[in-house]
Amino acid sequence: MSIASCGLGALDARLLTGPITKPICVTVSAAIQLSGLGRTTIYELMQNGTLSSVRIGAKRLIHLSSLEALLSAGNAKDDAT
């Protein structure tokens, strides 16, 4: 993954000193792309507490660990059948 594909500007890119790591949180749009789920489903999962999220200002961020847990749990259920 290149720095440009992360959406980092030139100043931000100079601040990176180590390898790019996983983010703690992702936007709703990123969660949709990562999971393949629809926007309505993502918002329903946040509303019922399945996906952990935080609002900072006007931006809603989803904890990546909760998205990964949801998708892993789905795989475990699929594998059991």
Residue frames as qw, qx, qy, qz and C-alpha x, y, z in Angstrom:
[[0.000, 0.892, 0.452, 0.000, 0.00, 0.00, 0.00],
 [0.441, 0.335, -0.021, 0.833, 1.49, 3.29, -1.03],
 [0.132, -0.351, -0.404, 0.834, 1.30, 6.49, 0.98],
 [0.226, 0.046, -0.308, -0.923, -0.65, 8.12, -1.84],
 [0.451, -0.276, -0.755, -0.388, -3.32, 5.42, -1.71],
 [0.342, -0.405, -0.703, 0.475, -3.82, 6.09, 2.00],
 [0.026, -0.872, -0.372, -0.318, -4.91, 9.63, 1.23],
 [0.547, -0.633, -0.100, 0.539, -2.01, 11.20, 3.12],
 [0.293, 0.954, -0.040, 0.044, -0.72, 14.58, 2.08],
 [0.616, 0.541, -0.384, 0.425, 2.96, 15.41, 1.64],
 [0.185, -0.620, 0.484, -0.588, 3.32, 16.69, 5.21],
 [0.862, -0.268, 0.244, -0.354, 1.56, 13.64, 6.65],
 [0.934, 0.280, -0.191, 0.111, 3.77, 11.33, 4.58],
 [0.356, 0.605, -0.496, 0.511, 6.90, 12.93, 6.04],
 [0.490, -0.532, 0.419, -0.549, 5.60, 12.25, 9.56],
 [0.987, -0.051, -0.031, -0.149, 5.48, 8.51, 8.95],
 [0.061, -0.724, 0.686, -0.042, 8.60, 6.91, 10.33],
 [0.389, -0.167, 0.903, -0.077, 7.59, 3.27, 10.49],
 [0.010, -0.178, -0.885, -0.430, 5.46, 0.81, 8.57],
 [0.480, -0.200, -0.145, -0.842, 1.82, 1.62, 7.94],
 [0.052, 0.067, 0.939, -0.333, -0.32, -0.19, 10.49],
 [0.145, -0.551, -0.771, -0.282, -4.02, -0.97, 10.66],
 [0.177, -0.445, 0.067, -0.875, -6.19, 1.95, 11.72],
 [0.104, 0.098, 0.797, -0.587, -8.10, 1.81, 14.99],
 [0.429, 0.560, 0.522, -0.478, -11.26, 3.11, 13.33],
 [0.228, 0.124, 0.653, 0.711, -12.60, 3.39, 9.80],
 [0.359, 0.157, -0.005, -0.920, -15.26, 5.57, 8.22],
 [0.715, 0.285, 0.499, -0.398, -18.64, 4.16, 7.26],
 [0.652, 0.655, -0.249, -0.290, -17.60, 4.29, 3.60],
 [0.170, 0.546, -0.819, 0.042, -14.43, 2.33, 4.35],
 [0.471, -0.073, 0.803, -0.357, -16.41, -0.24, 6.38],
 [0.765, 0.464, 0.185, -0.406, -18.74, -0.69, 3.40],
 [0.541, 0.659, -0.504, -0.140, -15.79, -1.28, 1.06],
 [0.040, -0.455, 0.866, -0.205, -14.00, -3.61, 3.46],
 [0.457, 0.025, 0.796, -0.395, -17.02, -5.71, 4.36],
 [0.090, -0.126, -0.802, -0.576, -19.16, -5.66, 1.25],
 [0.014, -0.572, -0.758, 0.314, -22.16, -4.80, 3.42],
 [0.104, 0.702, 0.406, 0.576, -24.59, -2.05, 2.47],
 [0.043, 0.375, -0.252, 0.891, -24.78, 1.37, 4.09],
 [0.645, -0.436, -0.100, -0.620, -28.17, 0.63, 5.68],
 [0.897, -0.189, -0.388, 0.090, -26.89, -2.63, 7.15],
 [0.500, 0.201, -0.408, 0.737, -23.81, -0.90, 8.60],
 [0.215, -0.400, 0.172, -0.874, -25.99, 1.76, 10.26],
 [0.811, -0.356, -0.232, -0.402, -28.41, -0.89, 11.61],
 [0.831, -0.054, -0.438, 0.340, -25.48, -2.85, 13.08],
 [0.236, 0.281, -0.358, 0.859, -24.20, 0.32, 14.75],
 [0.472, -0.417, -0.014, -0.776, -27.65, 1.14, 16.10],
 [0.888, -0.320, -0.223, -0.244, -28.21, -2.31, 17.62],
 [0.492, -0.750, 0.437, -0.070, -24.71, -2.36, 19.12],
 [0.963, 0.117, 0.173, 0.172, -23.24, -5.10, 16.95],
 [0.613, 0.448, -0.044, 0.649, -20.70, -2.66, 15.52],
 [0.440, -0.681, -0.225, 0.540, -18.92, -0.40, 17.98],
 [0.404, 0.608, 0.215, 0.649, -18.56, 3.17, 16.76],
 [0.325, -0.546, -0.267, 0.725, -17.71, 6.65, 17.94],
 [0.282, 0.860, 0.313, 0.289, -18.86, 10.05, 16.73],
 [0.459, -0.389, -0.017, 0.798, -16.26, 12.79, 16.58],
 [0.145, 0.320, -0.171, -0.921, -17.83, 16.02, 15.43],
 [0.714, 0.332, -0.026, -0.616, -19.95, 15.15, 12.43],
 [0.495, 0.406, -0.747, -0.180, -17.90, 12.06, 11.55],
 [0.893, -0.254, 0.230, -0.291, -18.94, 8.55, 12.58],
 [0.278, 0.558, -0.782, -0.015, -16.06, 6.08, 12.91],
 [0.953, -0.156, -0.120, -0.232, -16.39, 2.32, 13.31],
 [0.456, -0.615, 0.643, 0.011, -13.90, 0.42, 15.45],
 [0.528, 0.443, -0.661, -0.295, -12.11, -1.86, 13.00],
 [0.027, -0.186, 0.948, -0.257, -11.86, -4.60, 15.65],
 [0.534, 0.250, 0.583, -0.558, -15.67, -4.79, 15.92],
 [0.667, 0.520, -0.231, -0.480, -16.01, -5.03, 12.12],
 [0.330, 0.419, -0.845, -0.041, -13.39, -7.78, 12.03],
 [0.256, -0.041, 0.866, -0.429, -15.12, -9.62, 14.89],
 [0.662, 0.369, 0.258, -0.600, -18.47, -9.44, 13.10],
 [0.652, 0.523, -0.439, -0.330, -17.03, -10.81, 9.88],
 [0.145, 0.351, -0.912, 0.152, -15.04, -13.51, 11.69],
 [0.452, 0.081, 0.717, -0.525, -18.12, -14.61, 13.61],
 [0.721, 0.452, -0.010, -0.525, -19.99, -14.83, 10.32],
 [0.483, 0.487, -0.714, -0.140, -17.25, -17.03, 8.87],
 [0.123, -0.192, 0.911, -0.343, -17.35, -19.31, 11.91],
 [0.623, 0.260, 0.483, -0.557, -21.12, -19.75, 11.52],
 [0.681, 0.535, -0.295, -0.403, -20.73, -20.39, 7.77],
 [0.271, 0.451, -0.850, 0.029, -18.00, -22.99, 8.41],
 [0.345, -0.080, 0.815, -0.458, -20.19, -24.82, 10.97],
 [0.720, 0.348, 0.281, -0.531, -23.00, -25.43, 8.48]]
